[in-house]
Amino acid sequence: MTAAPFVHPTAVIDDGVEIGTGTRVWHFAHLLPGTDVGRDCVIGQNVMIGPDVIVGNGCKIQNNVTLYKGVTLEDEVFCGPSCVFTNVLRPRAFVNRRDEFAPTLVRRGATIGANATVICGVTIGRYAMIGAGAVVTRDVPDHGLMIGAPARRVAWVSRAGERLSDDLICPRTGERYVKTENGIVCDE
């Protein structure tokens, strides 16, 4: 039996929001119209999502994260506390740039560390890991481990989140990886 979504009494869910079964929405979260949140997600305290944002199944969005229009999270994405997504490249308080929102895609299984910043218009690859405080300014390859400001790839990580050595074998699972044009992929 699958549980209905849980929404804390302090959360605000606007009309036109879809929330999947088993999802939990915690204190002071706000989901704006057109937002679609998948099954079995955790939406932390003080999270704002939308309008028109897609959150896949099994995502965990920690406290104080805002997902603006144009952000798409595929399944099983982890957003660490207070990570930041931007929606325009050159904001000015006195210039209306709502027609310039650039789409940002976070692919399946990616992790974004606490206080990291993701500049709009990038794609974060499958199972990539963005270190805490990193500033992502360009596309991230699948399984890339990114740190720094601006973020740069320093290693590869497995689906299990383990840093890989030169042999590209996961020390936790034994899975072997091979290089591709988009990063690395599990050689199953």
C-alpha positions in Angstrom: 0.0 0.0 0.0 1.4 3.4 -1.0 1.0 6.3 1.3 -0.7 9.5 0.3 1.5 12.6 0.3 2.1 14.2 3.6 1.9 18.0 3.7 2.8 19.8 7.0 0.1 22.2 8.1 2.5 25.2 7.7 3.3 24.4 4.1 1.5 26.3 1.3 0.4 24.3 -1.8 -1.0 26.5 -4.5 -3.7 25.4 -7.0 -2.4 23.4 -9.9 0.3 21.5 -8.0 0.7 17.8 -8.4 2.3 15.8 -5.5 3.1 12.1 -5.9 2.3 9.4 -3.4 4.6 8.9 -0.5 6.1 12.4 -0.8 6.6 14.5 2.3 6.4 18.3 2.3 7.8 19.9 5.5 7.5 23.1 7.5 7.0 26.4 5.6 7.6 24.9 2.2 5.8 26.7 -0.7 4.9 24.9 -4.0 3.7 27.3 -6.7 1.3 26.6 -9.6 2.3 24.2 -12.3 4.8 22.4 -10.0 4.9 18.6 -10.5 6.6 16.7 -7.6 7.0 12.9 -8.1 6.6 10.0 -5.8 8.5 9.4 -2.5 10.2 12.8 -2.4 11.3 14.7 0.7 10.8 18.5 0.5 12.6 20.1 3.4 11.8 23.1 5.6 11.5 26.5 3.9 11.8 25.1 0.4 10.2 27.0 -2.5 9.4 25.2 -5.8 8.0 26.8 -8.9 6.1 27.9 -10.7 6.3 25.2 -13.5 9.1 23.1 -12.0 9.4 19.3 -12.5 10.8 17.2 -9.6 11.2 13.5 -10.4 10.6 10.5 -8.2 12.7 9.9 -5.0 14.3 13.3 -4.9 15.5 14.8 -1.6 15.5 18.6 -1.4 17.0 19.8 1.9 16.1 23.0 3.8 16.2 26.5 2.3 16.4 25.5 -1.3 14.5 27.4 -4.1 13.8 25.8 -7.5 12.9 28.5 -9.9 10.9 28.2 -13.2 13.1 26.4 -15.7 14.6 23.9 -13.2 14.0 20.2 -13.9 15.2 17.5 -11.5 15.1 13.9 -12.8 14.6 11.0 -10.5 16.7 10.5 -7.3 18.4 13.9 -7.2 19.7 15.2 -3.9 19.8 19.0 -3.3 21.8 19.8 -0.2 20.8 22.5 2.3 20.8 26.0 1.0 22.1 25.2 -2.5 21.2 27.9 -5.0 19.7 27.8 -8.5 19.8 31.0 -10.5 17.3 31.8 -13.3 19.0 34.6 -15.3 22.6 35.1 -16.2 22.9 38.9 -15.7 20.3 40.0 -13.2 19.6 43.6 -12.4 16.9 44.7 -10.0 15.7 47.4 -12.4 15.7 45.2 -15.6 12.8 42.8 -16.2 14.4 39.6 -17.5 11.5 37.1 -17.0 11.7 36.2 -20.7 15.4 35.3 -20.3 15.0 32.4 -17.7 17.3 29.7 -18.9 16.4 26.0 -18.3 18.5 24.0 -15.9 18.5 20.2 -16.0 19.8 18.0 -13.2 20.0 14.4 -14.5 19.1 11.2 -12.6 20.9 10.5 -9.3 23.0 13.7 -9.2 24.0 15.2 -5.8 24.4 19.0 -5.2 26.2 19.8 -2.0 25.3 22.3 0.7 25.6 26.0 -0.4 26.6 25.1 -3.9 25.4 27.5 -6.7 24.1 26.3 -10.1 24.1 28.9 -12.8 21.1 28.7 -15.0 21.3 27.0 -18.4 23.6 24.1 -17.4 23.0 20.4 -17.4 24.3 18.4 -14.5 25.0 14.8 -15.7 23.7 11.5 -14.3 25.2 10.6 -10.9 27.4 13.7 -10.9 28.4 15.1 -7.5 28.8 18.8 -6.8 30.9 19.6 -3.8 29.6 21.8 -1.0 30.1 25.5 -1.9 31.0 24.8 -5.6 29.8 27.2 -8.3 28.7 25.3 -11.4 29.1 27.6 -14.5 29.0 25.0 -17.3 27.7 21.5 -18.1 28.8 18.7 -15.8 29.6 15.2 -17.3 27.9 12.1 -16.1 29.6 10.9 -12.8 31.8 14.0 -12.6 33.0 15.1 -9.2 33.0 18.9 -9.2 34.5 21.3 -6.7 35.6 24.9 -6.5 34.5 28.3 -7.8 34.2 28.0 -10.7 33.6 24.2 -10.3 36.0 22.0 -12.1 36.1 18.2 -12.4 38.6 16.6 -10.0 37.6 12.9 -10.3 34.8 10.5 -11.2 32.3 9.1 -8.8 30.3 5.8 -9.0 26.5 5.6 -8.7 27.1 4.8 -5.1 28.8 8.1 -4.6 32.3 6.6 -4.2 35.3 8.4 -5.6 36.9 6.3 -8.4 40.6 5.7 -8.8 42.2 5.3 -12.3 40.9 1.8 -12.7 37.3 3.1 -12.6 36.1 0.3 -10.3 33.8 1.3 -7.5 35.3 0.3 -4.1 31.9 -0.2 -2.6 30.1 -2.2 -5.3 32.8 -3.5 -7.6 31.0 -2.0 -10.6 33.4 -1.2 -13.5 33.0 2.1 -15.4 34.2 3.1 -18.9 34.8 6.5 -20.4 32.3 7.9 -22.9 32.0 11.3 -24.7 29.5 12.4 -21.9 31.7 11.3 -18.9 31.7 7.7 -17.7 29.1 4.9 -17.6 28.8 1.6 -15.7 30.0 -1.3 -17.9 27.3 -3.8 -16.9 
